[in-house]
Amino acid sequence: MNLRLLVLVALAWVAWRFWQQWQQRRGDLRGPQPPPSAQQKPGAEPFELMQRCAQCGTYLPSTALSRSGRCGRCSD
């Protein structure tokens, strides 16, 4: 009885390992998928390009820079 249970557990473990490998190979065939956190959520703000201030070198969103490429502190 114990031997049958041990064999059953071993077969279940082997089947589980084959299932994992098959799922991994199947995912590799589809190509790289972006992680769930990288996907845009509804209502989230879109990506905004960062640029460097021409004077002090601080990186800010491009909409926060003046036309001359300076941050609010340096353009004053």
N, C-alpha and C positions, 0 to 999 in steps of 0.2 A: 504494500500500500504506500509506504513512504517513497519507494523507488519510483512508482508511477507519478506521484506528486512532484518529485524532483525533476523527472523527465518533462512533465507538463510545464513546470516553471521555466526550465531551460528552453523549451521550444517557444514559449511565449516571449522570453527575452530575445531570442534569435529573430523572431518575427518582428518584434519592436525595433531592433537594430536595422533590419532590412528596410522597414518602413521609413525610418529616419534618413537612411542613405538615399532611398528613392526620392523622398521629398527634397532633399538637398540637391540632388542631381537635376531634378525637375526645375528647381528654382534657378540653377545655373544656366539651363537652356533658355530661360526667358530673358536672361541678361540682367545687368545690375538694376536693382530696384531702389529708389530713394527711401531712406528710412521714414517711418510714419511721422516723425517730428519735423521732417523737412518739407512735407507736403503742406500746401497752403490750405488753411482752414477757412471756411466761409466767414466773412466779416473781418478777417485779419488784414492788417495793413500790408500793402505790397512792399517788396524789397526796394530800398532806397540807396542809390549810389553814394558812397562816401568819398569825399575829396579832402585834400590837405590845404590848409590855409597857407597862402603864399608868403605870409610874414612870419607867423609863429610856428607853423608846421603841425598844428593840431588837426586831427581828422574829424570832420563834421559831415552831416548829410549835405549833399550838394545844394539843396534848397535853402540851407542856413547860411551859405556864403553869399557875399555881395557879388556884384558883376565883376569887380576887380579880383575876385578870388580870395577875399579876406573874410575872417570871422567877424562877428559883431564887436568883439573887444578890440581887434586890430584896426577896424575901419573907422573907429571914432577918433 
